[in-house]
Amino acid sequence: MRSKEKQEVTNKLLDGLPSKLRKTILAQCEQVHLTSGDILHERGQGIDYIFYPLTGYISLVTT
């Protein structure tokens, strides 16, 4: 059986930034764990947080 190499989980958007800018942004970030159904933003509210997913995806649902 082959052993799987553990790969670092990253965000492609952040990975595409210049190193200095990426480090500046990441210094202000904190990791949060989300579960299916979590609401990240409600209509009419100000934007307090920006999410950079490392795994999975985030979708926008409007009504």
C-alpha positions, -999 to +999 in steps of 0.1 A: +000+000+000+013+034-009+016+060+018-001+093+010+020+124+013+003+151+034-001+182+013-004+217+028-039+230+024-040+265+009-062+290-009-054+296-046-065+332-044-041+339-016-014+318-031-015+340-062-006+372-043+029+385-039+046+371-008+047+403+012+010+411+006+000+375+014+019+376+047+003+409+056-032+395+049-026+362+067-013+380+098-048+394+102-066+361+096-079+334+119-090+299+109-126+290+115-144+257+109-177+259+090-204+233+086-230+228+059-258+253+064-238+280+082-249+314+072-220+338+066-239+369+056-274+382+058-289+407+033-287+443+045-259+436+070-225+452+066-196+430+056-175+422+087-155+392+075-140+379+043-137+341+040-109+323+021-119+287+020-091+261+023-113+231+015-148+227+001-166+257-014-189+285-004-220+293-023-242+323-027-279+317-024-304+346-031-342+347-028 
